[in-house]
């Protein structure tokens, strides 16, 4: 494994690298302005095009060549470096919630940004813009064989199923990058080098429906779905208590019914399963199917003959797990940078865009882009730029080490 101890002091003596580090301090106000502007452009999962077009235009205005690929990802290259390979620096475009109007995103009196998506992933996207602007002005490592490739990708949140990153890594295409440096959310406390696997399911139970009085005794899909949730939750919790492996489950969406005095014809739920172990996650998936089958059978056995329930479990998403190979230098580089900057970070396991390259054996980590934030995936989301400069310097130096080693 190449040692990061030797290259880092050398890089820190490079005038262009020192200029880049200072740029983040000088341009704090500009970076904050870009952050506010990008998060005011709505980008819910599957509908990222407006923000993608906006950020591609910004990259072009900063002197980069930018285009959208067929998945909707924005790919930005330095002029003349498109076919030279490089290190992918990525941040996802999409948000769980989206502003209805620009005024839904506002700046508080203390300088915090308030509104959906300001932290996750406004922090990452504004970092991409800052890196792009700094790189063109300061031109660090201009003679390096490799160059950064800046990517704003689609499909990270919810049911996006990491579609943007999957497209980038399709058919071995991910190997064109020396590494993936994923910028996701705020902070500098973590280095996500272990990918948390997950599987998502849509549970649908249908029946004849009817009037709540005249058709009483007809099987009720909502009642059956309630039994599914109760049975699965109890058994899954028992399995978790008896296991050393950490897992989680969540019924995130539950729907059904049309009026208070109508027996529903349909009930649906969307379920998220996660585990550090593929075997445990498969067991949870099997338990979900069993719980659905048992609930439908229970309801049908007690029905009054006016129809039966049918049930279906459909997998709607799967994020593969994976681990950074122990001989990959990207982790040593980040640890060296953190030691230099006085950052006390921890390695962790999470579900991010890095899941895809890690599952394919490609070097990748996900880190925060600096600053502070909270309330992700809620209307009360917030972001404070305090500490952003540290996160940007961290990402910049890690990127320089990766390019320098190339």
C-alpha positions as CSV (number, residue, x, y, z in Angstrom):
1,X,0.0,0.0,0.0
2,X,1.4,3.4,-0.9
3,X,2.2,5.5,2.2
4,X,0.2,8.8,2.7
5,X,2.8,10.0,5.2
6,X,5.3,10.9,2.5
7,X,3.1,12.5,-0.2
8,X,1.1,14.8,2.2
9,X,3.9,17.1,3.3
10,X,5.1,17.3,-0.3
11,X,1.6,18.4,-1.4
12,X,1.3,20.9,1.3
13,X,4.5,22.6,0.0
14,X,2.9,23.0,-3.5
15,X,1.9,26.6,-4.0
16,X,-1.2,25.7,-6.0
17,X,-2.4,23.3,-3.2
18,X,-1.8,26.0,-0.6
19,X,-3.7,28.5,-2.8
20,X,-6.6,26.0,-3.0
21,X,-6.8,25.6,0.8
22,X,-6.9,29.4,1.2
23,X,-9.5,29.7,-1.5
24,X,-12.2,28.0,0.7
25,X,-11.6,30.6,3.4
26,X,-11.7,33.6,1.0
27,X,-14.8,32.5,-0.8
28,X,-17.1,31.5,2.1
29,X,-19.8,34.0,1.1
30,X,-19.8,32.8,-2.5
31,X,-20.1,29.2,-1.4
32,X,-23.0,30.0,0.9
33,X,-24.7,31.8,-2.0
34,X,-24.3,28.8,-4.3
35,X,-25.7,26.5,-1.5
36,X,-28.8,28.6,-1.2
37,X,-29.3,28.8,-4.9
38,X,-29.0,25.0,-5.6
39,X,-31.3,23.9,-2.8
40,X,-34.0,26.2,-4.0
41,X,-34.2,24.2,-7.2
42,X,-36.5,21.2,-6.5
43,X,-35.1,17.7,-7.1
44,X,-37.3,15.0,-5.7
45,X,-36.2,11.5,-6.5
46,X,-37.0,10.6,-10.2
47,X,-37.5,14.3,-10.9
48,X,-34.0,15.7,-10.7
49,X,-33.8,17.1,-14.2
50,X,-34.4,20.8,-13.3
51,X,-31.6,20.8,-10.7
52,X,-29.4,18.7,-13.0
53,X,-29.7,21.3,-15.8
54,X,-29.1,24.1,-13.3
55,X,-25.9,22.6,-11.8
56,X,-24.6,21.6,-15.3
57,X,-24.9,25.2,-16.4
58,X,-23.1,26.3,-13.2
59,X,-20.2,23.9,-14.0
60,X,-20.0,25.3,-17.5
61,X,-19.9,28.8,-16.3
62,X,-17.0,27.9,-14.0
63,X,-15.0,26.6,-17.0
64,X,-15.8,22.9,-16.9
65,X,-17.2,20.7,-19.7
66,X,-20.5,19.3,-18.3
67,X,-23.1,17.0,-19.8
68,X,-26.0,14.8,-18.6
69,X,-25.7,11.1,-19.2
70,X,-28.6,8.8,-20.0
71,X,-29.4,8.2,-16.4
72,X,-29.6,12.0,-15.7
73,X,-26.3,12.3,-13.9
74,X,-24.3,15.5,-14.4
75,X,-20.7,14.7,-15.4
76,X,-18.2,17.5,-15.3
77,X,-14.6,17.3,-16.7
78,X,-11.8,19.7,-17.0
79,X,-11.4,20.8,-20.6
80,X,-9.4,18.2,-22.6
81,X,-9.4,15.7,-19.8
82,X,-12.6,13.7,-20.5
83,X,-10.8,10.6,-21.7
84,X,-7.9,10.7,-19.3
85,X,-9.5,8.9,-16.4
86,X,-9.5,10.2,-12.9
87,X,-11.0,10.3,-9.4
88,X,-14.8,10.6,-9.2
89,X,-16.1,13.1,-6.7
90,X,-19.8,12.7,-6.4
91,X,-22.9,14.1,-4.5
92,X,-26.5,13.1,-5.1
93,X,-28.9,15.5,-6.6
94,X,-32.2,14.2,-5.2
95,X,-34.0,14.9,-2.0
96,X,-36.7,13.0,0.0
97,X,-38.7,16.2,0.3
98,X,-38.7,19.1,-2.1
99,X,-39.5,22.8,-1.7
100,X,-42.8,23.8,-3.3
101,X,-41.5,27.4,-3.9
102,X,-38.1,29.1,-3.5
103,X,-39.4,30.7,-0.3
104,X,-39.6,27.3,1.4
105,X,-35.8,27.6,1.7
106,X,-34.8,30.5,3.9
107,X,-31.9,31.8,5.8
108,X,-32.3,32.2,9.6
109,X,-30.9,35.2,11.5
110,X,-28.0,33.1,12.7
111,X,-27.0,32.1,9.2
112,X,-28.5,28.7,9.2
113,X,-30.3,27.5,6.1
114,X,-33.8,26.0,6.8
115,X,-35.9,23.8,4.5
116,X,-36.0,20.4,2.8
117,X,-32.8,19.2,1.4
118,X,-30.5,22.0,2.7
119,X,-28.3,19.5,4.5
120,X,-28.9,16.2,2.6
121,X,-27.6,16.9,0.1
122,X,-27.2,20.6,-0.2
123,X,-24.0,20.3,1.7
124,X,-22.6,17.8,-0.9
125,X,-23.7,19.7,-4.0
126,X,-22.4,23.1,-2.8
127,X,-19.1,21.3,-2.0
128,X,-19.0,20.1,-5.7
129,X,-19.5,23.7,-6.9
130,X,-16.8,25.0,-4.5
131,X,-14.3,22.3,-5.7
132,X,-15.1,23.1,-9.3
133,X,-14.6,26.9,-8.8
134,X,-11.4,26.5,-6.8
135,X,-9.9,24.0,-9.2
136,X,-10.3,26.3,-12.2
137,X,-8.9,29.3,-10.3
138,X,-6.0,27.7,-8.5
139,X,-5.2,24.8,-11.0
140,X,-3.7,22.4,-8.4
141,X,-1.8,19.4,-9.7
142,X,-2.0,20.7,-13.2
143,X,0.7,18.2,-14.4
144,X,-0.8,15.2,-12.7
145,X,-1.7,12.3,-15.0
146,X,-5.2,12.0,-13.4
147,X,-7.8,14.7,-12.9
148,X,-11.0,15.0,-10.9
149,X,-14.3,14.1,-12.5
150,X,-17.1,15.9,-10.7
151,X,-20.5,14.1,-10.7
152,X,-23.9,15.2,-9.4
153,X,-25.9,11.9,-9.6
154,X,-29.5,11.0,-9.5
155,X,-31.5,8.3,-7.6
156,X,-29.8,8.1,-4.2
157,X,-32.8,8.6,-1.9
158,X,-35.9,6.5,-1.3
159,X,-36.9,4.2,-4.2
160,X,-34.2,5.6,-6.4
161,X,-32.3,2.4,-5.6
162,X,-29.0,4.1,-6.3
163,X,-29.9,4.3,-10.0
164,X,-27.4,7.0,-10.8
165,X,-24.4,5.3,-9.3
166,X,-25.5,2.0,-10.8
167,X,-25.4,3.6,-14.2
168,X,-21.9,5.0,-13.6
169,X,-20.6,1.5,-12.6
170,X,-22.6,-0.5,-15.2
171,X,-20.7,-3.2,-17.1
172,X,-17.4,-2.5,-15.5
173,X,-17.5,1.2,-16.3
174,X,-16.7,2.1,-12.7
175,X,-13.2,0.8,-13.2
176,X,-12.3,3.9,-15.2
177,X,-12.1,5.8,-12.0
178,X,-9.2,5.4,-9.6
179,X,-11.6,5.9,-6.7
180,X,-15.0,7.3,-5.6
181,X,-15.1,10.1,-3.1
182,X,-18.8,10.5,-2.2
183,X,-19.8,13.7,-0.5
184,X,-23.1,13.2,1.4
185,X,-24.5,15.5,4.0
186,X,-22.6,17.7,6.6
187,X,-20.0,17.0,9.2
188,X,-16.5,15.5,9.2
189,X,-16.9,12.9,11.9
190,X,-17.3,9.8,9.8
191,X,-15.6,7.8,7.0
192,X,-18.2,5.4,5.6
193,X,-16.1,2.5,4.2
194,X,-18.5,-0.3,5.0
195,X,-21.7,-0.4,2.9
196,X,-25.0,-1.3,4.7
197,X,-27.2,-3.5,2.6
198,X,-30.9,-2.9,2.3
199,X,-34.0,-4.4,0.6
200,X,-37.3,-2.6,0.1
201,X,-40.7,-4.3,-0.5
202,X,-44.2,-3.3,-1.5
203,X,-46.9,-5.4,0.3
204,X,-50.3,-5.3,-1.3
205,X,-53.4,-7.0,0.1
206,X,-56.7,-6.9,-1.9
207,X,-60.2,-8.0,-1.3
208,X,-63.9,-7.6,-2.3
209,X,-64.6,-4.6,-0.1
210,X,-68.1,-3.6,0.8
211,X,-70.3,-1.7,3.2
212,X,-69.1,-1.6,6.8
213,X,-72.6,-2.9,8.0
214,X,-74.2,-4.9,5.2
215,X,-71.0,-6.7,4.3
216,X,-69.6,-7.1,7.8
217,X,-67.7,-10.3,7.8
218,X,-66.0,-9.8,4.5
219,X,-62.2,-10.0,4.8
220,X,-60.7,-6.6,5.4
221,X,-57.3,-5.8,3.8
222,X,-56.5,-3.1,6.3
223,X,-57.1,-5.5,9.2
224,X,-54.9,-8.1,7.6
225,X,-52.2,-5.6,7.0
226,X,-52.3,-4.6,10.6
227,X,-51.8,-8.2,11.6
228,X,-48.8,-8.4,9.2
229,X,-47.2,-5.4,10.9
230,X,-47.8,-6.7,14.4
231,X,-46.7,-10.2,13.6
232,X,-43.6,-9.2,11.7
233,X,-42.6,-6.6,14.2
234,X,-42.8,-9.0,17.2
235,X,-40.9,-11.8,15.5
236,X,-38.3,-9.6,13.9
237,X,-37.6,-8.0,17.3
238,X,-37.3,-11.4,18.9
239,X,-34.8,-12.4,16.2
240,X,-32.8,-9.2,16.7
241,X,-32.6,-9.7,20.4
242,X,-31.2,-13.2,19.9
243,X,-28.6,-12.1,17.3
244,X,-25.2,-10.3,17.5
245,X,-25.8,-8.8,14.1
246,X,-27.4,-5.4,13.9
247,X,-30.5,-5.2,11.7
248,X,-33.5,-2.8,11.3
249,X,-36.9,-2.8,9.7
250,X,-39.4,0.0,9.0
251,X,-42.9,0.2,7.7
252,X,-42.5,3.6,6.2
253,X,-45.7,4.0,4.2
254,X,-49.1,2.5,5.0
255,X,-52.1,3.1,2.8
256,X,-55.7,1.8,2.5
257,X,-59.3,2.6,2.5
258,X,-61.6,5.2,0.9
259,X,-64.1,6.1,3.6
260,X,-64.9,5.3,7.3
261,X,-67.9,3.2,6.5
262,X,-66.4,1.2,3.6
263,X,-64.5,-2.1,3.9
264,X,-61.4,-1.3,1.9
265,X,-60.6,-3.2,-1.3
266,X,-56.9,-2.7,-0.9
267,X,-54.2,-2.0,1.7
268,X,-50.5,-1.4,0.9
269,X,-47.3,-0.9,2.9
270,X,-43.8,-0.1,1.9
271,X,-41.1,-1.8,4.0
272,X,-37.4,-1.1,4.4
273,X,-35.1,-3.8,5.7
274,X,-31.4,-3.3,6.6
275,X,-28.8,-5.5,8.1
276,X,-25.0,-5.8,8.5
277,X,-25.5,-9.5,7.4
278,X,-26.9,-10.7,4.1
279,X,-28.1,-13.8,5.8
280,X,-30.0,-11.9,8.5
281,X,-31.5,-9.6,5.8
282,X,-32.7,-12.6,3.8
283,X,-34.2,-14.0,7.0
284,X,-36.1,-10.8,7.5
285,X,-37.4,-10.9,3.9
286,X,-38.6,-14.5,4.4
287,X,-40.3,-13.5,7.6
288,X,-42.1,-10.7,5.8
289,X,-43.5,-13.1,3.2
290,X,-44.5,-15.6,5.9
291,X,-46.3,-12.8,7.9
292,X,-48.2,-11.7,4.9
293,X,-49.3,-15.3,4.0
294,X,-50.4,-16.0,7.5
295,X,-52.4,-12.8,7.8
296,X,-54.2,-13.5,4.6
297,X,-54.9,-17.1,5.6
298,X,-56.2,-16.0,9.0
299,X,-58.6,-13.5,7.4
300,X,-59.9,-15.8,4.8
301,X,-60.5,-18.6,7.3
302,X,-62.9,-16.3,9.2
303,X,-64.5,-14.7,6.2
304,X,-68.3,-15.1,5.7
305,X,-68.0,-16.4,2.2
306,X,-68.3,-13.1,0.4
307,X,-64.9,-13.2,-1.2
308,X,-61.3,-13.8,-0.2
309,X,-58.2,-11.7,0.2
310,X,-55.2,-12.1,-2.0
311,X,-51.7,-10.8,-1.1
312,X,-48.5,-10.0,-2.9
313,X,-45.0,-9.1,-1.8
314,X,-43.0,-7.3,-4.4
315,X,-39.3,-6.3,-4.0
316,X,-38.9,-2.7,-5.2
317,X,-35.3,-2.1,-4.3
318,X,-32.1,-3.7,-3.2
319,X,-28.9,-2.0,-2.1
320,X,-25.9,-4.4,-2.0
321,X,-23.5,-4.4,1.0
322,X,-19.8,-4.4,0.8
323,X,-16.5,-3.4,2.4
324,X,-13.5,-1.4,1.4
325,X,-10.6,-3.8,0.7
326,X,-8.0,-3.5,3.4
327,X,-5.2,-2.8,0.9
328,X,-6.9,0.2,-0.7
329,X,-4.9,3.4,0.0
330,X,-7.9,5.8,0.0
331,X,-8.6,5.1,3.7
332,X,-4.9,5.7,4.7
333,X,-5.0,9.0,2.7
334,X,-8.1,10.2,4.6
335,X,-6.7,9.2,7.9
336,X,-3.5,11.1,7.1
337,X,-5.5,14.2,6.1
338,X,-7.6,13.9,9.3
339,X,-4.5,13.7,11.4
340,X,-3.1,16.8,9.7
341,X,-6.4,18.8,10.1
342,X,-7.0,17.6,13.7
343,X,-10.2,15.7,12.8
344,X,-11.1,12.8,15.0
345,X,-13.1,10.6,12.6
346,X,-14.5,7.1,12.9
347,X,-15.1,4.5,10.3
348,X,-18.7,3.4,10.0
349,X,-21.2,1.4,8.1
350,X,-24.1,3.2,6.3
351,X,-26.2,3.1,3.2
352,X,-24.9,5.6,0.6
353,X,-24.0,5.9,-3.1
354,X,-20.7,4.2,-2.1
355,X,-22.6,0.9,-1.7
356,X,-22.4,0.3,-5.5
357,X,-18.7,0.7,-6.0
358,X,-17.9,-1.1,-2.7
359,X,-20.1,-4.0,-3.7
360,X,-18.1,-4.3,-6.9
361,X,-14.7,-4.2,-5.1
362,X,-14.0,-0.7,-6.2
363,X,-12.3,1.8,-3.8
364,X,-14.9,4.2,-2.4
365,X,-15.7,6.1,0.7
366,X,-18.5,8.4,1.7
367,X,-17.7,11.5,3.9
368,X,-19.5,14.6,5.0
369,X,-18.9,17.9,3.3
370,X,-18.4,20.0,6.4
371,X,-20.7,22.3,8.4
372,X,-23.4,21.1,10.7
373,X,-26.9,19.9,10.0
374,X,-29.9,18.0,11.3
375,X,-33.6,17.1,10.6
376,X,-32.7,15.3,7.4
377,X,-35.7,13.9,5.5
378,X,-38.1,16.2,7.4
379,X,-39.6,19.7,6.8
380,X,-37.5,20.9,9.7
381,X,-34.2,20.2,8.0
382,X,-31.4,22.7,8.7
383,X,-27.8,23.4,7.8
384,X,-25.2,25.7,9.4
385,X,-22.1,26.6,7.4
386,X,-20.0,26.8,10.5
387,X,-17.1,24.4,10.0
388,X,-17.7,24.0,6.3
389,X,-14.2,25.1,5.4
390,X,-12.7,22.2,7.3
391,X,-14.8,19.7,5.4
392,X,-13.9,21.2,2.1
393,X,-10.2,21.2,2.9
394,X,-10.5,17.6,4.0
395,X,-12.1,16.6,0.7
396,X,-9.6,18.6,-1.3
397,X,-6.5,17.2,0.3
398,X,-7.9,13.6,0.1
399,X,-8.6,14.2,-3.6
400,X,-5.1,15.6,-4.2
401,X,-3.5,12.5,-2.6
402,X,-5.5,10.2,-4.8
403,X,-4.5,12.2,-7.9
404,X,-0.9,12.5,-6.8
405,X,-0.7,8.8,-6.3
406,X,-2.0,8.1,-9.8
